[in-house]
Amino acid sequence: MGTALIKIKIMPNSPDADLEIIKNQAKKIILEKQGQNPKTETQSIAFGLNAVIITFALDESKSVDEIQNQLKKIENTSSAEVIDFRRAFG
């Protein structure tokens, strides 16, 4: 099997949510589920609301759904949506 590169957008439930806590918990979940090299960035949405974008590699034989469901359970998170999924080459 190959490796998939996955990008997930995590939306906090308010502009006051601590994005650093969300980023750290998301990285922890991904590493526990055998994801590799998680990288985070912040994306401005509107009216002071920012989303966390997390990008990581995952073996194609593993399920991204399980990771996505765990990310939705992070405190002060309203949603987690896969926004990009592609096969890595090389």
C-alpha positions in Angstrom: 0.0 0.0 0.0 1.0 3.6 -0.5 0.9 6.7 1.6 -1.9 9.2 1.6 -1.4 12.9 2.4 -4.4 14.2 4.3 -5.5 17.8 5.2 -8.2 18.3 7.8 -9.9 21.6 8.7 -10.8 21.8 12.4 -13.3 24.5 13.3 -13.5 25.8 16.9 -16.9 26.5 18.4 -16.0 30.2 19.1 -13.4 32.8 18.3 -12.3 32.6 22.0 -11.2 28.9 21.7 -7.5 28.3 22.4 -6.2 27.1 19.1 -2.8 26.0 20.6 -4.7 23.4 22.8 -6.6 22.2 19.7 -3.4 21.9 17.7 -1.6 20.0 20.4 -4.5 17.6 21.0 -4.9 17.1 17.2 -1.2 16.2 16.8 -1.4 13.8 19.7 -4.5 12.0 18.2 -2.8 11.7 14.8 0.4 10.3 16.2 -1.6 7.8 18.3 -3.4 6.6 15.2 -0.1 6.1 13.3 -0.3 9.3 11.3 3.1 10.8 10.5 4.6 14.3 10.4 1.5 16.3 11.5 1.9 20.0 10.6 -0.6 22.7 11.7 -1.4 26.1 10.4 -4.1 28.7 11.2 -6.6 29.9 8.6 -8.6 33.0 9.1 -12.3 32.4 8.4 -14.4 35.5 9.4 -15.2 37.9 12.3 -12.2 36.8 14.3 -12.8 33.1 13.9 -9.8 31.0 12.8 -9.7 27.3 11.8 -6.8 24.9 12.4 -5.6 23.2 9.3 -3.6 20.0 10.0 -1.7 18.1 7.3 -0.2 14.6 7.8 0.8 11.4 6.1 -1.1 8.1 6.7 -0.7 4.6 5.4 -3.5 4.0 2.9 -4.5 0.8 4.7 -5.5 2.9 7.8 -8.9 4.6 8.1 -9.0 8.4 8.2 -12.6 8.2 9.4 -11.4 7.1 12.9 -9.0 10.0 13.1 -11.6 12.5 11.9 -14.1 11.2 14.5 -11.5 11.6 17.3 -10.7 15.2 16.1 -14.4 16.1 16.4 -14.3 15.2 20.0 -11.6 17.7 21.0 -13.0 20.2 23.5 -14.1 23.5 22.0 -14.3 22.0 18.5 -17.4 22.2 16.4 -16.3 20.2 13.4 -13.4 18.4 11.6 -13.6 18.0 7.9 -11.3 16.3 5.4 -10.5 19.0 2.8 -7.8 17.2 0.8 -6.8 13.5 0.4 -4.2 12.5 -2.2 -1.8 9.7 -2.8 1.9 10.5 -2.2 4.4 9.5 -4.8 8.2 9.2 -4.4 
